[in-house]
């Protein structure tokens, strides 16, 4: 938990490297945890082998906190007739820099520099994303992924979508 909390703190503070996570855990200390005696390679190895599941669990836990605390005050005043009120949106990610040798040959503005899209239903009552999904094709029409993005919403939900 300390490692993944450290990653989150480093991201929020704008620290750009895995070495910053190591420094935070070993030199400064994090929250009430003691400073850890570990090498920078141990941090690299752990981040590489664990994958994204621990970070997803951390974000899910952090997201549940405000929902639980605001539940007594968050009556369905926004569209009380709807089971849920969500906004559906997709955004194309920015082009990647052509710093790697494999990307230097790709022309500027080419689709090969676009990493894809993010699609997400945003719950307007809780002000939280319900989930965020990555779409590999940056030119894909939004309607293609809309059904899978909205899967799991209760019947009678109000879905807001832009015309873009």
C-alpha positions as CSV (number, residue, x, y, z in Angstrom):
1,X,0.0,0.0,0.0
2,X,2.9,2.4,0.8
3,X,4.4,1.9,-2.7
4,X,1.1,2.7,-4.5
5,X,0.3,5.6,-2.2
6,X,3.8,6.9,-3.0
7,X,3.1,6.6,-6.7
8,X,-0.1,8.6,-6.3
9,X,1.6,11.3,-4.2
10,X,4.4,11.6,-6.7
11,X,1.9,12.0,-9.6
12,X,0.0,14.6,-7.7
13,X,3.2,16.5,-6.9
14,X,4.4,16.3,-10.5
15,X,7.4,14.1,-9.8
16,X,8.2,12.5,-13.2
17,X,10.2,9.4,-12.4
18,X,10.1,6.1,-10.5
19,X,13.3,7.2,-8.8
20,X,11.2,10.0,-7.1
21,X,8.9,7.3,-5.7
22,X,12.0,5.5,-4.3
23,X,13.3,8.8,-2.8
24,X,9.9,9.5,-1.2
25,X,9.8,6.1,0.4
26,X,13.4,5.9,1.6
27,X,14.5,9.4,2.4
28,X,11.4,11.5,3.2
29,X,8.9,9.0,4.5
30,X,5.3,8.8,3.5
31,X,2.4,9.6,5.9
32,X,2.7,7.5,9.0
33,X,4.8,4.9,7.4
34,X,8.5,4.6,8.5
35,X,11.2,5.2,5.9
36,X,11.8,2.0,4.0
37,X,15.3,0.4,3.5
38,X,15.1,-0.7,-0.1
39,X,17.0,-0.2,-3.3
40,X,15.7,1.8,-6.3
41,X,15.8,-1.5,-8.3
42,X,13.4,-3.0,-5.8
43,X,10.9,-0.2,-6.6
44,X,11.4,-0.7,-10.4
45,X,10.9,-4.4,-10.1
46,X,7.8,-4.1,-8.0
47,X,6.2,-1.6,-10.3
48,X,7.0,-3.7,-13.3
49,X,5.7,-7.0,-11.9
50,X,2.5,-5.9,-10.2
51,X,0.9,-4.3,-13.2
52,X,-2.0,-1.9,-12.9
53,X,-4.3,-3.9,-10.5
54,X,-3.0,-2.4,-7.2
55,X,-3.2,1.1,-8.5
56,X,-6.8,0.4,-9.8
57,X,-7.7,-0.9,-6.3
58,X,-6.2,2.2,-4.7
59,X,-8.2,4.5,-7.0
60,X,-11.4,2.5,-6.4
61,X,-10.9,2.8,-2.6
62,X,-10.2,6.6,-2.9
63,X,-13.3,7.0,-5.1
64,X,-15.6,5.2,-2.6
65,X,-14.6,7.5,0.2
66,X,-16.4,10.7,-1.0
67,X,-19.4,8.7,-2.2
68,X,-19.9,7.2,1.2
69,X,-19.4,10.6,3.0
70,X,-21.7,12.5,0.6
71,X,-24.5,9.8,0.5
72,X,-26.6,11.4,3.2
73,X,-26.5,14.7,1.5
74,X,-26.7,13.6,-2.1
75,X,-30.4,12.9,-2.7
76,X,-31.6,12.6,-6.3
77,X,-32.3,16.3,-6.8
78,X,-30.8,16.2,-10.3
79,X,-33.3,14.5,-12.6
80,X,-35.2,12.7,-9.8
81,X,-37.0,10.6,-12.3
82,X,-33.8,8.9,-13.5
83,X,-32.1,5.9,-11.8
84,X,-28.7,7.5,-12.7
85,X,-27.5,10.6,-14.5
86,X,-24.3,10.1,-16.5
87,X,-22.5,12.1,-19.2
88,X,-20.8,10.0,-21.9
89,X,-17.6,11.3,-23.3
90,X,-14.6,10.2,-25.4
91,X,-11.4,12.1,-25.8
92,X,-8.6,11.5,-28.2
93,X,-5.2,11.4,-26.5
94,X,-2.5,13.9,-27.5
95,X,0.2,12.8,-30.0
96,X,3.3,11.2,-28.5
97,X,6.7,12.9,-29.0
98,X,8.9,11.4,-31.7
99,X,11.9,10.8,-29.4
100,X,12.1,7.1,-29.7
101,X,14.0,5.8,-32.8
102,X,11.0,3.8,-34.0
103,X,8.8,7.0,-34.0
104,X,11.3,9.3,-35.7
105,X,10.4,7.9,-39.1
106,X,6.7,8.6,-38.6
107,X,5.5,11.8,-40.2
108,X,4.1,14.6,-37.9
109,X,0.3,14.4,-37.7
110,X,0.2,10.7,-38.7
111,X,-2.2,8.4,-36.9
112,X,0.8,6.3,-35.7
113,X,1.6,9.0,-33.2
114,X,-1.9,8.9,-31.6
115,X,-2.0,6.5,-28.7
116,X,-5.8,6.1,-28.8
117,X,-8.9,7.4,-27.0
118,X,-10.3,7.3,-23.5
119,X,-14.1,6.8,-23.1
120,X,-15.9,7.2,-19.8
121,X,-19.3,7.6,-18.3
122,X,-19.2,10.5,-15.7
123,X,-21.7,10.3,-12.9
124,X,-23.2,13.8,-12.5
125,X,-24.7,13.1,-9.1
126,X,-21.5,11.9,-7.5
127,X,-19.1,13.9,-9.7
128,X,-17.0,10.8,-10.3
129,X,-16.1,8.7,-13.3
130,X,-17.7,5.3,-13.1
131,X,-14.9,3.8,-15.2
132,X,-12.4,4.8,-17.8
133,X,-11.7,2.6,-20.8
134,X,-8.9,2.9,-23.4
135,X,-9.8,2.6,-27.0
136,X,-6.8,1.7,-29.3
137,X,-8.2,3.3,-32.5
138,X,-8.1,7.1,-32.3
139,X,-10.3,7.6,-35.3
140,X,-13.1,5.2,-34.2
141,X,-16.6,6.7,-34.1
142,X,-17.9,7.2,-30.6
143,X,-21.0,5.1,-31.2
144,X,-18.9,2.0,-31.6
145,X,-17.8,1.9,-28.0
146,X,-20.9,3.6,-26.5
147,X,-22.7,0.3,-25.6
148,X,-19.7,-1.2,-23.8
149,X,-18.9,2.0,-22.1
150,X,-22.4,2.4,-20.7
151,X,-22.8,-1.3,-19.8
152,X,-23.9,-1.8,-16.2
153,X,-26.0,1.3,-15.8
154,X,-29.3,0.7,-14.1
155,X,-32.5,0.7,-16.2
156,X,-34.0,4.1,-16.5
157,X,-30.7,6.1,-16.5
158,X,-30.5,9.5,-18.1
159,X,-27.5,9.6,-20.5
160,X,-26.1,12.9,-21.7
161,X,-23.9,13.0,-24.8
162,X,-22.6,15.7,-27.0
163,X,-23.1,15.8,-30.7
164,X,-19.3,15.8,-31.4
